[in-house]
Amino acid sequence: MAGADTAVDDAGGLSGLEAGLDALETVPAPRTPWRQILKEKMLPPLIAVALVLGLWQGLVSFGFVDDPTKLPAPAAVWQVMRDAWLKGDLLGYIWTSLSRGLLGFLLALAIGTPLGLLVARVRWIRAAISPILSGLQSLPSVAWVPPAVLWLGLNNKMMYAVVLLGAVPSIANGLISGVDQVPPLFLRAGRTLGASGLKGIWHVTLPAALPGYVAGLKQGWAFSWRSLMAAEIIASFPDLGVGLGQLLENGRNASDTAMVFEAIVLILAVGIAVDVLLFSPLERWVLRSRGLLSRG
């Protein structure tokens, strides 16, 4: 009886210890004050942008680049952007490219995710396709534009095809890398609890592979955006509308350096905005859910 009482006491102690550890893990950390968020997250990028603009203006003002056809002043680029805004064209440039990029990325997500799972879980498919995916990921996206034009013509289908070919390999490889890093213990525990087959993929494999998957998504978006810009620059056609890549090409054809820099600034701004508004919060959520990032 004494041994049984001791075992019960030990079990109760272990249960209490586990409950205490769980409580420690679930205690929410205090939220970071807005002033600290502004200071730590928003002020450094603003300072960096100000330094770049200052250096740019200095190169023009002190005569290091005295030919405005080679490097226009920031004020000249701002004036071109302001004129496009007043004409109602600026948002059109951005939306034409952004809508293509997001739709193409969603299509790539729908294709790359099941492809990545299939390659990660089936050995013979992995042996056959994994090297091809790696090769496609290293292939410059601009190489797909000429065949896409020949296959599909000068239309939006061609744009989406180039985006897909640029983004799918990165998304699939990111998910494959994430699945490879899932501890086998997680999979065995899931099967023990009845999570096998599709349930195991949904409830165990995908959540455990999220860090690698999110990294693949970020890289996939970068590749899709670059692919789209290459397609818009090379395969420009009036019926396709004027996107940011077409705007860049128009500036080159007109020898308008201010318009060229306008397009470059907008391309950078859209890429940064998508990362800051979409992928960075997603990445922080994944890290925070694993206790790797303090709440803020």
Steps between C-alpha positions, in 0.01 A plus 500: 500500500783738583656437158167568332456823698852605403428429133180703522688785666770487233238502225326793662829683531583442138155616397542814707843559350364461147210732580742757636720482191194534277392803698842657459485442125153646463550816707480780243788744495409867536442681174771730378404872529426680176782745564750215520357338184538829312852543630622146431310399186402813308770752580799298366347450150404867485854600592637263234271650234603852605867407473451354151312810386767722653777309323305513174446875529864549597621325185290741293559819700879469531550416134609138531236426235432824317302349211128484588444248219714254699385573855204733560455678830253349749278806447478423127389143569250627756360742244450221246320290762287799601401564139404133457292521819320816386424336164356197680759265349717417800263262676423340164868416447522347847172308484569354154820336624388427855180323392696284255765422758257406779276288275800324349644441848171350622498265202861407575402438863218266392742303280821518703351388833363158393804451275734565793309259725502233230872533436578506873296188584548270199857382453497410132327826407760687704784323325349591162373855555708658778806567279272652236343734757844611618607562142186697422551710812850598386388577143465876438132584469563718197584183305133395512367812329585416135353147507194622693438762230536237227269255678230736628543828313511853639228478765450464872519120477861541397564722803346245739696215341829684559401574860407136561826370357691744719313442827392133509851352543578731795170425677537125445865494613417706809231253602729204426767653724243560774368142483854364514553685828190359672618277788399133444367497855226743395388269221498194727306689767249611238447145375457381859226759549329400177637775276611303197462558127343834413425569868865454584604735221251767607539476878865395538718536190389841374500674842842357584637599157370858514837677552650350185173541312475870587860552391409334170197725465712813548751382245218395267349848513841657430547272199145560374539879525832492319358268234204729444722807462712316243189396308357854501830649382563255217147420383349848501179542304242783512205267557663365818484836676789686656647327803816592685723297270341662195546841663870423544531401134308811390747716690794328333348537154436870564846551657312642801720414798253652746230262375743208525575585862131551566437142388793368706377678813146367452621144438706514819214658697248234397741216575583642843134573579392142423779363718425738790120462488473130416807284546665668799185473718458138388860423588469670840181301571676172421798587720279628782285186492818299563621722782788634292383861501376720783157652466484853377 
